[in-house]
Amino acid sequence: MSIIQQHTQATLSDAWRTINIDALTEDSSVNFDVSTLHPPLPEISEADARAINGQVRQLLRGGDAEGALRGCLEMPVYNGSEAAKETHLHTVIEVLQSIKASEMTPMLQRIYGQPGGSECLDVLMKYLYKGMGATSASSDSSGRTTPARAMTPQATGFSQVSQRPMAANESTGSAMSVLLSWHEKVVEVAGLGCIGRVMTDFRRV
């Protein structure tokens, strides 16, 4: 075996590292609990999420769509069960679908201009991405919509989440179009930095 072959084999081997360098580095994550870097998040149960949904629907019936949207965004479900997170996602989407396209930008500008408005739009962007993922996953290879994820317009005039079989009649493409429209408006008001903050935030809705 030539010297070159011997050198190549030795280079490819990882047996040379016999000391755990990370353990000797003071700033390494192995030397402290990284969870302490994250502030504790309030736990929200499914019952709490349903209570928020009821309050939001009351605001919608009263014609206060902006108050309903802000109420959803000020109480995101970060620490909760999947059922609680799904319930709140459906609540947010219900509010978004009840707002006219002409009202999107003015409403977002008013929310953004208020204290905590930037955080609210960041939360909205998180739910938009989560909704897009849920909408995409709700269609199987044949293009049919999964009833549990679909949203159908009800007699109240607002789009409500339903798990009934007839909910499959709602177009997945229509739901995605609503989310994409909101995404465009949020970026227009809050800027591209909103996307970066959402992507790097450890809190997941």
N, C-alpha and C positions, 0 to 999 in steps of 0.2 A: 504493500500500500504506500502510495507516494505521500510526501509531506503535505501536499495540498489537500488530498483526500482526508488525511487525519485531522487537519485543521478544520475542514468543513464539518465533519461529524462532531467535533468537539463544540463548534459554534452552535450547531443545531440542538444540542443537548441542553436541558434546563437543570441538570444535576449540579451545576456549579453554584447555584444559589442555595446555600445551606443556612443562611442567617435571614430571619424575617426582618427586613429593613423597616417595614411599617411599624412594627412594635417598638422600634428604637426612635421613631420620629414623634416628637412631642405633639405636633398638630395632627397626627394621623387619627382617623375615625375609630381605630381599634382601641384607642386609649380613653375614650369617653363615649357616653351614650348620646348618639346624635339626635335621639328623640327629644332631648332636653332643649334643643334649639327651636323646636316648634311649640308655640303657645297652645295650651289646651283649648279644644273646640267644644262648644256645647253640644250635647247629644240630643238629637231630635227623633222622636219615635214616629211610627206610622200614624198614630192617632194625632200627634201634633201636626203632622203634614196635612192630614185631612181637615183639621181645624183651620189651618191657614187657607186651605182650598175653599172652605165655607165662607171665610171672611172675604176672600178675594172675589168670590161670586156675588156676594152682597154688594161690593163696590161696583162690580160690572153692571149689576141690575140697576144701581143708582146712577149710572152714567159716568162714574169716575174711573175711566180706564187708566189714567195716569197714576192715580192712587193705587189701583190694583197692581199695576206693573211694578211700581216702586215697592209696594208691600212684599211682593214675591222676591224681589232682588235684595231687599234688606234682610231677609231671613233665609239664606241658602242652606240647604241640608248638606253640610260637610261631614258631620259625624252622625251617622244613622244607618239603619239597615237599607238593603237594596230596595225593599218595598217602599220605605219612606222617601228615598231618592227618586224612585220612579213616580210616585204620587206627586211630588213637588215638580218634577219635570213636566208632567202632564198639565199641572196648574199653570206653569209659565207659558207653555205652548198654547193653552186655551186663551190666555190673555193676549198673547201675540196675534192670534188669529182673529181676535175680536176688534182689533184696531185697524182703521182704514189706512191705506198706503199714504194718503196725503197727510196723515197725522203723525207718521213715524218720526220724521226728522225734527219737527217742532217739539214733539214730546221728549225726544232724546236730548235735545239741546237744553230744555228746561231742567231735566233730571241732572244732566252733566254740570249745569251751572249752579246746582245746589250743593251744600256741604255733603260730602260722601258720594257725590255723583259719579266721580271717576271709578270708585270701587263698584258702584251699582252696574255700570256699563261693563266692567270686567266680569262681573258675575253673569250678566246677560250673555256675554260672549261665550262663557263656559257652557251655559245651557243651550246656546245655539249649536255648538259643536257636539254636545251630548245628544241633542235632538236629531242632528244630521246623522249621527252614528246609529241611533235607534231607528230612524226612518229607513236607512239603508238596510239594516239588519232585518227589518220587518217584511221585506220582500224575498221570497225564495227564488230559485232558479227559473221557475216558470212565470215569474212576474206577479204572482198573487200576493196580496197583503195579509200579514198576520193580524187577525182581529184584535188581539190584546194590545197592539201598538197603534191601531188606527184611531183617527179622530173624525167624528161625523158632526155635521151641523145639526143642531137641535132646534126645536120650535122657539126657544128663548132668543134666538138670533146669535148666540155665541157657540163657538165650536167646543164641544165637550168630548172628553175621552170616554170611550165605551168599549167594553169587552164582549159585547154581543156579536153574534155572527154577522149581522147586517152591517157592522162597522167596516167590513172589508170592502164595501162599495166606495169608500173614500179613496181618492187617488193619492198614492204615495208621492207622485210627482208634484201634486198640488201642495202637499205639506212641506216638501223640500223647497219648493219655490218660495213659500212664505219665510222659511228660515234663512234662505239665501238673501232675500230682500232685506231682512232685518240685519243680517251680517254686513251687507253693503252700507246700510245707514249707520250702524255702530262705528264702522271704520271711518266713515265720513265725518262723524262727530268727534270720536275719541282718538282717531289717528291709528297708525299701524302699531304704535307702542302697546295698544290694548292686546293685540294678538301675542306679542312677546311676553307680556306679563301673565297672560293666561297659560301659555305653554310652559312657563318656568315656575308657576305657583304650585307648591306641594299640596295645596288643598284641592280636592276633587269633589265635584258635585255628583 
